[in-house]
């Protein structure tokens, strides 16, 4: 039997507990939770997207070029924020 200090599974367990305690606690209790890399809040991005679509519709209904352009830019930003950070099609951040 190996010592707990040299066992790679114990080292991995300790590293997981240090890096993402919520994930480790979920595994221990039997109620798994997503790892930190896959947890993201997209609520503000969807709100921005809905606001941008409303700006687009109002900008097309009333001939307002600035409102239309702002809606297009906002929709582009919201689409980028909604995309998963691990999506292979998403460009890397600097």
MOBELCOR-V630298 format. One record per residue. N is the residue number from 1. PHI is phi in radians with two decimals (none if undefined). OMEGA is omega in radians with two decimals (999 if undefined). Layout:
# MOBELCOR-V630298
n=N phi=PHI omega=OMEGA
n=N phi=PHI omega=OMEGA
This chain:
# MOBELCOR-V630298
n=1 phi=none omega=-3.11
n=2 phi=-1.53 omega=3.10
n=3 phi=-1.33 omega=-3.14
n=4 phi=-1.04 omega=-3.12
n=5 phi=-1.27 omega=-3.08
n=6 phi=-1.80 omega=-3.13
n=7 phi=-1.28 omega=-3.11
n=8 phi=-1.12 omega=3.12
n=9 phi=-1.20 omega=3.09
n=10 phi=-1.16 omega=3.11
n=11 phi=-1.14 omega=3.11
n=12 phi=-1.14 omega=3.11
n=13 phi=-1.11 omega=3.13
n=14 phi=-1.15 omega=3.13
n=15 phi=-1.15 omega=3.11
n=16 phi=-1.13 omega=3.11
n=17 phi=-1.10 omega=3.13
n=18 phi=-1.28 omega=-3.02
n=19 phi=-1.39 omega=-3.10
n=20 phi=-2.51 omega=-3.06
n=21 phi=-1.11 omega=3.14
n=22 phi=-1.16 omega=3.10
n=23 phi=-1.14 omega=3.14
n=24 phi=-1.13 omega=3.12
n=25 phi=-1.12 omega=3.11
n=26 phi=-1.12 omega=3.09
n=27 phi=-1.18 omega=3.14
n=28 phi=-1.15 omega=-3.06
n=29 phi=-1.49 omega=3.14
n=30 phi=1.51 omega=3.08
n=31 phi=-2.06 omega=-3.02
n=32 phi=-1.07 omega=3.12
n=33 phi=-2.24 omega=3.14
n=34 phi=-1.10 omega=3.04
n=35 phi=-1.12 omega=-3.07
n=36 phi=-0.99 omega=-3.10
n=37 phi=-1.13 omega=-3.08
n=38 phi=-1.79 omega=3.07
n=39 phi=-1.53 omega=3.07
n=40 phi=-2.60 omega=3.14
n=41 phi=-1.75 omega=-3.12
n=42 phi=-1.90 omega=3.14
n=43 phi=-1.04 omega=3.11
n=44 phi=-1.09 omega=3.13
n=45 phi=-1.18 omega=3.12
n=46 phi=-1.18 omega=3.08
n=47 phi=-1.12 omega=3.09
n=48 phi=-1.10 omega=3.13
n=49 phi=-1.11 omega=3.13
n=50 phi=-1.13 omega=3.10
n=51 phi=-1.11 omega=3.13
n=52 phi=-1.15 omega=3.10
n=53 phi=-1.13 omega=3.09
n=54 phi=-1.11 omega=3.10
n=55 phi=-1.12 omega=3.10
n=56 phi=-1.09 omega=-3.11
n=57 phi=-1.13 omega=3.13
n=58 phi=-1.15 omega=3.13
n=59 phi=-1.16 omega=3.09
n=60 phi=-1.40 omega=-3.13
n=61 phi=-1.19 omega=3.04
n=62 phi=-1.65 omega=-3.10
n=63 phi=-1.25 omega=-3.13
n=64 phi=-2.02 omega=-3.09
n=65 phi=-1.16 omega=-3.12
n=66 phi=-1.17 omega=3.10
n=67 phi=-1.16 omega=3.11
n=68 phi=-1.12 omega=3.13
n=69 phi=-1.14 omega=3.10
n=70 phi=-1.12 omega=3.09
n=71 phi=-1.13 omega=3.11
n=72 phi=-1.14 omega=3.13
n=73 phi=-1.15 omega=3.12
n=74 phi=-1.09 omega=3.11
n=75 phi=-1.16 omega=3.09
n=76 phi=-1.15 omega=3.11
n=77 phi=-1.14 omega=-3.13
n=78 phi=-1.13 omega=3.12
n=79 phi=-1.11 omega=3.10
n=80 phi=-1.13 omega=-3.13
n=81 phi=-1.26 omega=-3.12
n=82 phi=-1.32 omega=-3.11
n=83 phi=-1.10 omega=-3.14
n=84 phi=-1.10 omega=-3.14
n=85 phi=-1.16 omega=-3.12
n=86 phi=-1.79 omega=3.12
n=87 phi=-1.27 omega=-3.11
n=88 phi=-1.16 omega=-3.14
n=89 phi=-1.47 omega=-3.11
n=90 phi=-1.41 omega=3.12
n=91 phi=-1.18 omega=-3.14
n=92 phi=-1.22 omega=3.08
n=93 phi=-1.40 omega=-3.13
n=94 phi=-1.19 omega=999
